[in-house]
């Protein structure tokens, strides 16, 4: 599932970059979502795979802090980008004649940048405070299963839900594969 998520999202980014017809606000946002999903999944899964292979659950304190920071960053970015994508679709549906004026490349870039800045400022301080002050131990098995579902399945489903249902993306990917 990890390889499907990373490979599929990389293909979406490549398709969006390579096809001028996909240089629209919606595909700009989808390629950013694909990038964030790759980063989000890559934050925890490689360490988890090593832990499974080595049958060890050891992580350094600094490694844990770094992992939780990036995990929170990319979770927040995922959520904010989905909100920006919802706004993009709202404008496209409710104001179709003004869509290109409202969703300019400048506004799209600003919304993505604002998502990054907002997430960093919201999650960085609060998450570290909560995480560092927590000393209550819990049973890890149910939370481990839930975290695998959240960190692997959700980004993989984003790939299929938001990208691979698009005729434009399918057409561009077909063209890319034919060139190979």
N, C-alpha and C positions, 0 to 999 in steps of 0.2 A: 504494500500500500504506500509506503514511503517513496519507493522508486516511481510508482505511478503518479503520485502527487508532484514530485520534483520534475520529472520528465514532462508530464502534461502541462504544468504551469510554465516551464521553460519554452515549450512549443508555442503556447499562447503568446508569450512575450515576443518570441521570434516572429510569429505570424503578424502580430500587431505592428512591429517595427518594419517588417519587410513589405507590407502591402499598403500603398498610399490610400486605398479606399477605406482602410481601417484607422486612419488618422482623424478620428472623431472623438468628442468628449467621452462617449460611452466606452469605446475601446481603450482610450487612455486610462480611464478609471479601472477597467477590467484588467489591463496589464499591470497596473499598480497593485490591484488585489492579488493577482497571480504572484507578483514579486513578494508581497507580504506573506502570502500563504507558504511560499518556499522557505522564507526566513523563519516563520512561525513554527513550521514543522521541523526545520533543521536545528532549532534551538534545543529541543529535548530528545528527539528520536535517536540521533547518533549515540549519545551517551547511554540511552536506554538499551540500544542494541549491544553496545559494549558490555553493559552490566549483565545482560542476558547471556552473552557469550562467555563472559568470565565468571558468571554466577556470583556476582558481587554487587552490593548496593552502595559502595563507597563513593563519596564525592567530597571534595575539599570544601571548606567553608567559603573560600573566595569563589571557587567554581560554582557553588550553589547560589551565591549572591549574583554572580554574573548571569547565570542561567535564568534565575527568577526575574531579573531586570529585563532581559531581552524577551522572555516569555510574556511578561506583562506589556511591554512595548508593542509587540506584534499582535497580541490579542486586542489591545486597544485600537491599534491601527486598522485591524480587520473590521472592528465594529464601526469606527468612524468612516472608513471607506464605504462600507455598506450603507451608511446613512447618506453619504454624499451621492452614491449611486441611486438611492431612492429619490433624492432631490432631483437628480438628472432626469430620471424617468417621469417624475411629477411634472417638470417643466416641459418635457417632450410631449406628454399627453395633454396637459391642461393649457399649454401655451405654444402649440406647434409652430405658429407663424413667427413667434419671437424666440424660438429655441436657439438658433445660431447666434442671435444677439446676446441672449442671457448667458448661455453656456459657452462663452468665448474660451479660447485656449488659455488666456490669462486667468480667467476665473477658475478654470479647472486646475491649473497649476497652483493657484492660491489655495483652493480647497484641499488639495492633497498636502501642500505644505502646512496648512493650518491643522490638518489631521495629525501630522507628525508632531508638530509643536505642542498641540493640546494633549496628546497622549503622553509625551515625555513629561510635561509639567504636572499632569494629573496623577499619573501612575508612579513615576519614579520616586517621589518623596513619600507618598502615602503607602505604597506597597512595601518599600523598605522598612518603614516605621512599623507597620503591622507585622511583617515577616520577622523582623529582628526582635520584636517584643513578645512574640508568641513562643511559649515554652511548653504548651500542652501537646503531649504525644497522642496520636490517634492510630487506630488500626489502619494500616496502609493498603490492604487488599482491595476494598471497595473503591477507594479513591484512586488507586492505580488503574483499575479497569476503566473508571470514568475518565481519567486523564488520557489514556490511550485513545478512547473514543473521541475525545475533544481535540487532541493534538494531531491525530492521524486521519480520522474519518471526516471531520468537518472540512479541512482544507481540500481533501480529495473530492468531496461532494461539491464544494464551491466550484471546482474545475468543471464538473459536469453540468451543474445547474446554471451557472452564469456564462459559460463559454462554449462548451461543445454542443449546445442546443442551437447556437447561432449558425445560420446558413453561411454568413460571410466568413466566419472563422473556419468552418468546415471546408469551404471552397479554397481559402488561402492555404490551409494545411495540406489539402490535396495537391495544390500547385507546388508547394514546397517539397513534398515527397516525390512528385514526378520529376523535379529537377535533380533529385539525388539519384 
